[in-house]
Amino acid sequence: MRTDGGLGGAVGPIDPATLKELRRTSILHVDMDAFFVSVELRSRPELRGKPVIVGFPSERSVVLSASYEARGVGVKSAMPMAVAMRLCPTAVILEPRHHLYYEVSAELMRIFESITDLVEPLSVDEAFLDVGGAIRRLGPPIGIAKLIRRRVSEELGITASVGIAANKFVAKIASTRCKPDGLLLIEADRTVEYLHSLPVKALWGVGAKTAEVLARLGIRTVADVAATPPAALRKILGASGEHVHRLSMGLDPRPVTPVRLEKSIGAEETFAVDTFDDELLHRELLRLSHRTATRLRASGMLARTVALKLRYADFSTVTRSKTVHAPVDSAQIVYQVASQLLASLGARPMSVRLIGVRLEQLESADGAALQLSLDRRDDNWRSAEQALDQVSRKFGGKTVLPARLLKPGSEKGPDGSR
């Protein structure tokens, strides 16, 4: 295992034997550290070193991201905000700016794609990279990893952790084990040795409950799993038993598969109090339409289908969707379609707990033909929203917003944000 060293750039001709050896460990897993928080701290440097949570300060909201200082006292992503605030009452709560995170994510992916065309995004802030084809140009994988970390820091102002290994599974483990702001290379010949030093929960598919079942049988480490016959694991874990055994031996044949397009983009909001208020539902629908359309435009995409999600007080959920005649990227058009879908549900049988908007059947905006309309209002809305995008990029996401999202006599929006 190595955390530094190696050559940091192109080093001239590489002989075939050396190239073959370097390509044995050419899979990188690059993961940002507390991504949402890190992006926010770029404009709030005075909060560095303090417990910070990104999320809405509502008891029914959840933690979207937490600084490592907050994580140190038990705060985790997806934890109810009420629990997080009890664990860390001194935490600074920052409301999320989703459009900003997706803009930074797009810049991050562009850095990755300048290194190799084999990039497999897993989420907005992490991806697998196969850099085997970049070695002749940029040097050994550990040097490429250093280059990526340096560029992310210098160009984006955030930090990344990078795991390097012979396959995706081990690279992911390596990046997790070197967080935050670290780099770890698991050499191919030492993969099994390294894995066998880890607890069983390091294996994909082994959660807390499965780990308890295995522990009762004396299986507590990855080495214990490897020593257990696959047939026995199959009896314990079912069909996944053989898969878990293969992972314990460091076997993961999956290639890095480039994923260029998101399948859908969506946003939803849980109300602090269940509501029948039709005006509030429509105002929140407008806000979510702007959030999703902004993300859509930032990713250079258009959508052909608009979907509405409604969850009632008893947690029953209904969805409706409509495919439009031509792909769209305007929040106002998304809102119009979503409003029609809401109206199609008729009288609501009970109060509403959650409302959401999702854009589906995405396609690249490059070369796509937007529907021409005799009604210039569609083009006017699109132009206005593009101008809003430019203002938001320069001054921040909540500088400009539709007047309807302002409560009378207040600067606060429907979610309590400013």
N, C-alpha and C positions, 0 to 999 in steps of 0.2 A: 504494500500500500504506500502511495506517495501523495503528499500534499503540496509539494513544490518541486522545483528542479525541471529537468527536461529543457529542450530548446524552445525558445519563445517565438520563432518566426521562420520564414523560409530560409533554408540553409544550403541552397544549391542542390545539385543532383543527389538523389537518394538511391542507393543500390537496391536491386529487387528484393534481396533477403531482408534488409532493414525495413523496407516499405511493407512487406508482408507481415513482419512482426508488429509494426506499429498499427497496422489495420486490424489486428486481433483485438485491440481495445480502442475502438474508434466511435463508440456510441456515447453520446453526452446526454445527460438530463440536466437542463438548465431551469432553475426555479428561483423566482424573485423572493426576497425576504419581506414578509408582512407587506405585500404589495400595495394595498390601498393605503395603509398607514404611511408607507415610505413615500408614495406619491404626494400625500398631503403634507408631509414634513418638509418637502422641498420649498413650500411657501410659508411654513411655520417652523423655522429652524429652532426657535426658542423652546419647542416641545421635545427636542431630541433628548433622550435619556429619561423621559417621563413616561408613565403609563398612559397610553393613548388607545382609544377604541373608536373605530369607524362604524357607525350605525345610527339609527334614529333613537333619541332618548325617550322611548316609549316602552312600557313594561311588556308589551306584546310584540315588540320588535326583537330581532336577533343580532348578534355580533357578526358583522361582515368581515372585520379584520381587527387584529389586536397587536400592539407593539410587543416586543419581547419582554419589556418591563411588566406589562399587564399579564402576559402569559406566565410570567414567573410566579404569580399568585393564583394561577388556575384558570384564567380567562381563556376561552377557546372560541374559534370561529363556529358559527351556528348556535352558540349558547344563547338562551334567552337573555335579553338585555337586563331584565330584573335580577337574574342570578349574577351576571357579570358585575353589576353595580354594587351588589352586596359584597362580592369577593374583593372588589377594588373600588371603594367609594371615592378615592382621590383621582380616579382616571379622568382624563379630558375626553369628552365625547365630541367627535366631529361627524357632522352629517355627510353622507356619501355624495360624491360628485361623479356619477357613473360615466358621463360623457368624457370626463378627463381621463378616467382609468382606461377606457377603450382607445382613446387617442394615444396614450402612452403605450398601450399594448400593441397598437399598429406599428409604432416606431420600433418597439422591441422585436417584433416579427421581421421587420425590414432588416434589422441588424443580423438576425439569424440567417435570413435568406441571402445576405451578402457573403456569408461564410460558405453555405452549402445549399443546394436545392432540395436536399432530403431533410425537411423540417416537418415534424408532426406535432402541431400544437395540441396540448391537453386541456388548456383553459387559457384565460387571458394573460396569465403570468408564468406559464411553464410550457416546455416543449422538449421533445426528443430531437436530437440532431445526429445524423450519421455523417461524420466528417472524414470518412475514409478517402473520399475523392478529393479532399482539400489538402491532404498532407504534402503533396509535391509543391503546392503553392504556398502554404502557410506553416509547414513544419509539423512536428508531432502533435497528437491530440492534446497533451497537457499544455503545450504552448498555445494551441487554438483556444482552449478553455480560458487561459489567462487573458488572451486577446479579447474574448467575449466579455469577461468580467470587467476589463478595463474600459471597453467601449460603453457598456451599460452604465458604469459609474460616471464616465466623462460626458456622455451624450444625453443620458436620461436622469442623472443625479440620484440613482437608487443603487442598491446592491443586489447581487445575484450569487446563489450557491450552485456549484456545478459538480455533478458526479460523472466519472468516466469509467467505463467498464466494457466488457465484451458483449453485453446485451442490455436490453431495455430494463429488465427487472433489476439487475444488479446496479445499473447506473442510477436508477431511481432510489434505491437504498442508499447509495453513496451520497447523493445530494442531500438526502434527509439527514444522514448522520453527520454531515459537515456544516449544517446550518448553525447560526446565520453567517453569511458573508464568508463562505469557505469553499474549498476545492479539494476533492478527494479522488484519486485514481486507484481503482482496484485492478491490479494486473491480472491478466488472464490466467496465468499459472497459479495464482494465489486466491482465485475466486472461491473455491470450495472451502479452503482454510478460513477465509474471512467470514463467509456465511455461517459456518458452523460455530462461530464464536457468538452468534446473535441469539436473542430470545425468539421463541417460536412465532410471536406476533409480528416479527419482521416480514414474514411470508405473506404475499398477497392472498386474500381469501381467508386468512386466519384472524378473526376478530376476537373480542373479549370472551364471548360465549364459547366459541370453538376452542380458544386457548384453555378455558376452564375444563372442558371435556378432555382435552389432551393431557392437561396437568394431572388429572385424576388417574390417568394411565401411565404417569411417569414421563410423559413427553413434554419437556419444557424448553428445549433449545432446538435450533435448526438441525444440529448434529443428531439429536434424538429422533427427529423426523426422518433424516436420511438413513438412520439405522433401523427404521421400522419397515418391514416388508410392504410394498405397495398394496398387496391384497388385504393386509390388515388395516391399512389406512382407508382403503375403499369401504371396508365394513364400518369404520368409525365415521368417515366424512361423506360417504356416498360417492357420487360420480367425480367429485372434486379431489378425492384422495390421491389418485395417480398424478394429477396436475400439481398438487402440493408437494408430492415426493420429487417430481422433476425439478421444481423450483429449489428444493433443498439441496439439490446437486448443482445448482447454478445453470440449469438448462432452460433457455427461453429463445426459441428459434424465430420469434416474430420480427420481421424487418421494420425499420422506420418507414412509415407510410405517409407521404405528404398529404395534408388536408388543406385545401385551399379555401373552401367556402364554408361558412357557418350554415347549418341546416335551418336555424331559426334564431330570431332575436326577440326577447320579451322582457317584460317588467310587470311586477304586481305589487300590491300594497295591502297590508292588513290594517284595518281601521282600529284605532284605540278603543272605540266603542262600536258595537254592531249598530248598523244604521238602516233606516227606511228612507232617508233623505235623498230624493231623486236628484236634487241640485248638487249635493255633495258627490253622489256617484258620478254624475256627468263631469263635474270639475276634476275629480280624480282621474277619470277616463281621459280627459284632455291632457293632464299632466303626464300620464303614462304614455300617451300617444307621442308627445314631444320627446320623452326620454328614449323611446324605442326608435323613433324616426331619426333622432340625432345620432344614435349608435349606428343605424343603418347607413346613413350618409357618410359617417366617419370610416366605415368599413368598405365604402365604395360599392354598395350593394343596392339592389331594388327588391321589392317584395311583391308577390302576386296574390298572397292570401293573408287576410287579417282575421285573427282569432280572438274571441272574448272568453274570459274565464270568470266565473262568479261562484263564490263559496258562501253558503248560508250559515246561520248561527249554529245549526246542528252539524256543521262540517260536511254536509252534502255539497257536491260540486257539479256545476253544469258548464259545458263549453259549447260555443257556437262559432262557426267560421264562414267566411265568404271569400271566394276567389274573384278578383276584379278583372276587368277586361284587359288592362294593360298594367305593367309593373309600376309601383309607386314608391316614392321616398318622402312624401310630404306628410307632416304630422297632422295637418288639417284634414287631408283626405283619409288618413288612418282613423282619425277621430270620427269623421262622418260615418265611415263604415262600421266602426265599433259601436257608435250610438244606435245605428240601425239594428245591429245584432242585439243590443241591450233591449231595445223596444220590442224585438221579436219574441222575447221571453215572456211578455205580458205582465200581468200583476204578480208581484213577488209574494210568495207564500209566507215568508218570514224575513227578518232583518238580515242584512248582508254583512259578512265578516271580512271578505277579501274580494278585490276586483283586480283583474289583470288583462294585459294586452300582449299578444304575440304575433310577430310577423313571420310568415312561412313561405316556402317555395322561393327561396332567395336566388338571385342571379346577379352576375357582375353588371355594374352600371356601364362599363366600357362597351360601347357599341350597341347597347340596348336602346330600343326606340320607345320613348315616352309617348303616351297617347296624346295626340293633338286635340285641343278642345276649343270650341267656339266661345266658351265662357272663360274670359281672361282671368277670372278670379283664381283658378287653379294655378296658373303661371305666377300670379302675384303672390300667392301663398308660398309657392316654392322659392321664389326669389327672396321673399322676406325671411324665410327660414334659413336659407343659405347665408344671408347677411347676419342673422343671429348666430350662426355657427362661427363666423369670423370674429364677431364681438366676444363670444364666449371663450374662444381660444386665446384671445388677447387679454381679457379682463376677468375671466372666471365664469363658471357655468350659470350662476344665479344673478348675473348682472342684468340680463334682459330676459323677460318671460312674458307670456300673454297676460294682459290686464285682468282677464277673467280669473286667473289663478291667485290674484290678490284679494284678500278679504276686505270688505268695506271698512275703511278707517284703520287698516292695519297693513304692515309690510309683510306679514307672514302668509305663507301659502297654506293649502289645505292640510298638509302634513305637519304644520307648525314650523316649517323651515323658512329661513329668510332668503 
